Every structure is written in structure tokens, then in C-alpha cells.
């Protein structure tokens, strides 16, 4: 219950910080805007690419816009780095909570707030754009979205935990963000890639943070193997992140002042 | 009195800077006790507080609370203590203060009714009741500090660890905090360990003083003995004369207290018990300004340790 309260007040906290809210809300739409015109040009020459028609790709970029905003945890390592250097992390470490879950639910509340406009945009698209989404897909999509959130958060939590060892972690954070952007299906569906590369990338964890939940919602289908890999990465990353955090925390020296 | 916390031969080395922050430090904190944990900058005070609050792990030694290792019962232990680091907050800054307290109370598993009751009581005591509908980010430093103290007290901790809690706080707010802390210590038996560079904090709150330097305990005793040994009971008094004859007269009559002379300014060092006698003499002089300063604890400690 206390963790749900953390998510609730974090949601409220994010909505009240109006400037942050507006900036964080606008940013994903600018990418979406570019994607739209890029794909419009591509599909003016081809009717179908990688199993997608133009209307399907529009639905894809809107859904991916929502998912990537919702699961985003890329700023978490920076927050860890800053609070470790300034010493403000100490005020959170003295609370009687599991730090992983404390940050998980804080991030969940925040991401919910920042994704609100995407939910609205997707609903508008659904009503006006004639995009058909089956109820069964939505029912599978919701748990996959939360699993994707857990997986992505856990990966960045591991990166954030490295602050106890290296203090400065901006470099490694950017590498992970870059890999996530490239192999997560945020810019285009991974089915656009040659099969060999596709086969490799879809076994990496990033593909399950955005591309896989989007495919579920858009009815692209999934196999038993996909589910097993998805669950494997999510559990592995979650347990690893908790263990790595606790292990590295014991060796910490600083916390600024 | 029962022993609440035991710090047994605790050492901590910062490898990156090759600094031995704590070198086999041992002490006990009993129930209802109020301890000032003092030392010059970099002496190991904050490291001690961080180890006591499980933020840092010691390299060797044990820290026990009710005879149990605090690192093996971390969450349970943290529910029983209250920790406050000066100028840092555990309250969310963008939501209303009362919501921030509600969240904190929920984290400690308190019922909403209890949280509200306690918040109202403490807010009245610390004069921040009018701020409950405002957001922390809009507060002054004093208001933030008082709010943080309320957050630290919400769950009725058995022990308080206060690391420079009054840093940057004005005198009125400080006295409101002292009164509340003394009251809680008296009525609930809450033990207090405080670090500070402010003499007033120590005078008001400490019964016992532990002095640490270069990671080792160099003094552990009652506050009266500490005052005698380190001259805390002295005040610096500056008399600025506008009349040379009066200056000469004062110089002779107060010769036993004169520490330094700058032009027609007399710098005196006066012990607390001698203050009434000196004040009586001051009445007989004319044409001067008086400035009374509390001794700076950091300065006292720096001089003591460098001597």
C-alpha cells in the first residue's frame, strides 16, 4: 500500500511541476511529428514496408510514442548521480523502504503523468483515424506494458547503481540510451530490418521495452518463445538490479558531505 | 538507564581519498540521553551519523540497537529512528506540505488519522501551521528545516540522529526546535544524538559531549566538564569607545579580561559566571558601544586540536 501511495503522490508531484510537465509532454510529440512526415514520404513510393501500411505505421508511431514515454527511465541514472554527489540520496536511504521499489513506484507515478497526453492522442486517433484495436489485444497489452516498464526501469536502475562505484555515470547512461533507442523499435518497427539483424535484436532486452508491447496492441501476434524471452529478461534484470544495488551500496564511500 | 545503541570499535576508511574517517570508535547511547557529537570539519561526525543511519557500511566493528546488528534488521531499525541531515529534505517539494507528510506517514505505516493529528500538533508547536497548504519549494530555509523536523518526528522514533539540523536557521526558529526536542526527550524518552558547529545547539540540547578528532574519540563526558575544558562558557565582548579617557579607564578596570586591543576597541573574553560582575563595571563607563558574541564552536575546536 505504501508503494502505491508513493506512485500516487509522485504522479501529483509531476503534474504540479508545470514547466517540467509541459517540456516532457512536448518532447515526444516533436519526434512523432518528424516520424510522421518521414514515413509519409517512404509510403508515397511503397504501399507496404515490413508488413506495415501507411495507416498501420501511423498507429505504430502513436502507440510507440505512448509506450516509450511511459516506460522511459533514461533520466534515472542522472538523478542517482546528482543525488549521490549532492548527498540528497541519504534522505531517501534512511526511509524504511526497499529502495528499488521506492524508486520504481516514484517513476511509475511520474511516467503516468507524462504519458497522459499520449493516451488522449491515441484515443483521438482510434476514434477519428479508423484504427481498429481488438479488446483481446488491449487485455494482453496492459500487462506487457507494465512488464516493459519493469524491464526498462530495472536496466536503468542497474546503470544508476554504478554511481556507488564510479560516481560519474553519464557516459555509460548515454551508451545504454543509444542502444535502447536503436534496438527498441522506437524509431521504426524492427521488422524493417534484414532478417538476420532482426533475429538478433529481437532477442535483446530493449526490443521488449517498446517494440514487443506495441506489436501486441496492434495485433501483430507473438509466439510462446517471445513471451519466455520477455519474462526471462524482466526477471533477470529485476533481480540483478536489486542485488547489484545492495552489493554496490555496501562499498559506497561518498554521498557528498 | 538501558543502553539503546552501541557503537563498537567501528572503523571506516575512504579508499579513494585514502582517509581513515573512523578509527575504532566506540561509544554507547542510553535511553533518554542527549548527546552532542562534536569535532572539527572532516573529523568523522557525518560518517558516524551515516553509519548509524545505515547509509554507509563500516569496514569493521559493530553497531547494535537494542543489542541487534542494525545492518541485519535495516528496515525495522529505520522505523524506530528519526534521521535529519541539515539542509536536506525527505519531503516531496512540489505537492502541498500536508500531502508530503501524509506520504511520509504512509511510508512508516501510520494511519491517516494519526498522521494528521501529529502534523497539526507539531506544526502548531513549530509555528508552521499556516504553511500546510503550501509547497515546500516556496519555503524559506527556516521553514523547510522545521518542516523536515516534523517529518522526522512523525513516527515517534526512539532515537533521533540530527546532523547539523539548525544550519542556516534563525534564532527564533532554533529556539522553537530546541523546546520541541527537549519536550520530546522528556515526555517520550527519545534519545538524541546531535552534531553541530553551533554553541547554542549544544548548550540547549546536550547533557553529554563526545568529541572526535581524526576519527578517534578524544573526549567523552558531561557537558559541564566539556565547558570547563574547552572554554565554551566564555563569551567574546567588544567595547568600542568614542572617548579616549573612558577607553583608558576601562582598559585598567577590566585588565583581567582584556584579550586584545585595536585602537580604542577592547576585546574581552568573559566566562559566563563572571558576566554579572563585568556588566556592573560597564555601567560606570560612558560613550561606548558593546558587542557580545557567542564563541564559535568550530573555532574553539580548531584551536583546541591545533594546540
HADDOCK unambig.tbl for C-alpha pairs under 7 A between the chains (distance, minus, plus):
assign (segid A and resid 2 and name CA) (segid B and resid 106 and name CA) 5.52 0.50 0.50
assign (segid A and resid 2 and name CA) (segid B and resid 107 and name CA) 5.25 0.50 0.50
assign (segid A and resid 5 and name CA) (segid B and resid 103 and name CA) 6.45 0.50 0.50
assign (segid A and resid 6 and name CA) (segid B and resid 103 and name CA) 6.70 0.50 0.50
assign (segid A and resid 12 and name CA) (segid B and resid 95 and name CA) 6.84 0.50 0.50
assign (segid A and resid 13 and name CA) (segid B and resid 94 and name CA) 5.17 0.50 0.50
assign (segid A and resid 13 and name CA) (segid B and resid 95 and name CA) 5.30 0.50 0.50
assign (segid A and resid 16 and name CA) (segid B and resid 94 and name CA) 6.23 0.50 0.50
assign (segid A and resid 16 and name CA) (segid B and resid 95 and name CA) 6.99 0.50 0.50
assign (segid A and resid 17 and name CA) (segid B and resid 94 and name CA) 6.30 0.50 0.50
assign (segid A and resid 88 and name CA) (segid B and resid 88 and name CA) 6.08 0.50 0.50
assign (segid A and resid 90 and name CA) (segid B and resid 55 and name CA) 6.40 0.50 0.50
assign (segid A and resid 91 and name CA) (segid B and resid 88 and name CA) 6.95 0.50 0.50
assign (segid A and resid 91 and name CA) (segid B and resid 89 and name CA) 6.26 0.50 0.50
assign (segid A and resid 91 and name CA) (segid B and resid 90 and name CA) 5.08 0.50 0.50
assign (segid A and resid 92 and name CA) (segid B and resid 90 and name CA) 6.26 0.50 0.50
assign (segid A and resid 93 and name CA) (segid B and resid 55 and name CA) 6.10 0.50 0.50
assign (segid A and resid 94 and name CA) (segid B and resid 53 and name CA) 6.25 0.50 0.50
assign (segid A and resid 94 and name CA) (segid B and resid 55 and name CA) 6.69 0.50 0.50
assign (segid A and resid 94 and name CA) (segid B and resid 78 and name CA) 6.45 0.50 0.50
assign (segid A and resid 94 and name CA) (segid B and resid 83 and name CA) 6.96 0.50 0.50
assign (segid A and resid 95 and name CA) (segid B and resid 78 and name CA) 6.44 0.50 0.50
assign (segid A and resid 96 and name CA) (segid B and resid 75 and name CA) 4.66 0.50 0.50
assign (segid A and resid 96 and name CA) (segid B and resid 78 and name CA) 5.26 0.50 0.50
assign (segid A and resid 96 and name CA) (segid B and resid 79 and name CA) 5.81 0.50 0.50
assign (segid A and resid 96 and name CA) (segid B and resid 108 and name CA) 6.89 0.50 0.50
assign (segid A and resid 97 and name CA) (segid B and resid 75 and name CA) 6.55 0.50 0.50
assign (segid A and resid 250 and name CA) (segid B and resid 56 and name CA) 6.95 0.50 0.50
assign (segid A and resid 250 and name CA) (segid B and resid 57 and name CA) 5.66 0.50 0.50
assign (segid A and resid 252 and name CA) (segid B and resid 56 and name CA) 6.76 0.50 0.50
assign (segid A and resid 253 and name CA) (segid B and resid 14 and name CA) 5.86 0.50 0.50
